[in-house]
Amino acid sequence: MPLGTFDSTPPPLFKHGPSELSKLLVYGALAILLVVVDQEFQVAKVIRSVVSTAMTPVQVLASMPTKIYSFSAQYLEDLGKAQAERDEAQKALLDNITRASEAEHLKIENTKLRQLLELKPLVGTTSQPAEVLYDARDPYSRKVIINKGSIDNIELGSPVVAIAGVLGQVTRVHPSNSEVTLLSQRDHPTPVVNVRTGVRSVAYGLSSITGDTMELRFIAANADVAVGDTLTTSGIDGIYPSSLLVAKVEFIERRADSGFAKIRCKPLANAMAVRHVLVLKPISNPQIDLAAELAEGATEALTLSAASAASNASASQSKKGSKP
């Protein structure tokens, strides 16, 4: 091995630096010196400002995750509260709409009941209120069912009156409900009087197919009847009190080949819009044979019509014989 290849420096293991005590003394003295200098010349304040300014972006970045977490948690909490408040507001709105609808319905019903109670003293007979439950199951009949029956002392033949006028007549009584035949039921008779002229007649239900319609039968073609005339009950049948509104004349047809006028009437009480009614006690025995009386009157009217037709035929023949 050639000379000069060995390193003459001692290994690091054998190197010795300043002792720990000397370092402590030096650093302690330096610290005291810095405190004294800072106390006299305020050097550390400037350094602290520079370091604080330089570390601000680092502090912002370091606090960003915490702020994002807090913001997200607060956002989710506020969103949940907002959704809950929205659901409560929608529920309250629906409740208010329902209450407003019920209040409006009750207001209308209260008005109708007040009008019905005001009508009660005018009928002049014993009455009791009832409610229309539903229409009869037969689609070809004009009948309704009310919630009063024999246990409520409802009698067969009792008139049923609404606010606008006569609705019909009780034709069948059950223990807890009754069947009311409307004025517009086919061939259902109602004795009436024309308010304008005072002439009495009988109004018949025309047909369930045509709706709520009535007709005056066996009225002379030259009779004093006009569109718009009001018909009320005459009170001669022993069932209906007098002066109750029944119908209004809406159509008149007078033909030269017939001795009778074709007169259609519209009932004033709309059965489809009636809910509360008054059931009247008949002013006398409802079993009066009104049909026989009406048949007798119809026979007399037909006899007069035949006599009038015969006279017209003889007059036309005499005119033909007098021609050259």
Sequence and secondary structure as in RCSB ss.txt:
>XXXX:A:sequence
MPLGTFDSTPPPLFKHGPSELSKLLVYGALAILLVVVDQEFQVAKVIRSVVSTAMTPVQVLASMPTKIYSFSAQY
LEDLGKAQAERDEAQKALLDNITRASEAEHLKIENTKLRQLLELKPLVGTTSQPAEVLYDARDPYSRKVIINKGS
IDNIELGSPVVAIAGVLGQVTRVHPSNSEVTLLSQRDHPTPVVNVRTGVRSVAYGLSSITGDTMELRFIAANADV
AVGDTLTTSGIDGIYPSSLLVAKVEFIERRADSGFAKIRCKPLANAMAVRHVLVLKPISNPQIDLAAELAEGATE
ALTLSAASAASNASASQSKKGSKP
>XXXX:A:secstr
  TT S  S  GGG     HHHHHHHHHHHHHHHHHHHHHH HHHHHHHHHHHHHHHHHHHHHHHHHHHHHHHHH
HHHHHHHHHHHHHHHHHHHHHHHHHHHHHHHHHHHHHHHHHHHHHHHH S EEEEEEEEE S TTS EEEES  G
GGT  TT EEE SSSEEEEEEEE SS EEEEETTSTT EEEEEETTT  EEEEEE  SSS S EEE S BTTS  
 TT EEEE STTSSS TT EEEEEEEEE  TT SB EEEEEESS GGG  EEEEE  SS TT  HHHHHHHHHHH
HHHHHHHHHHHHHHHHHHHHHH  
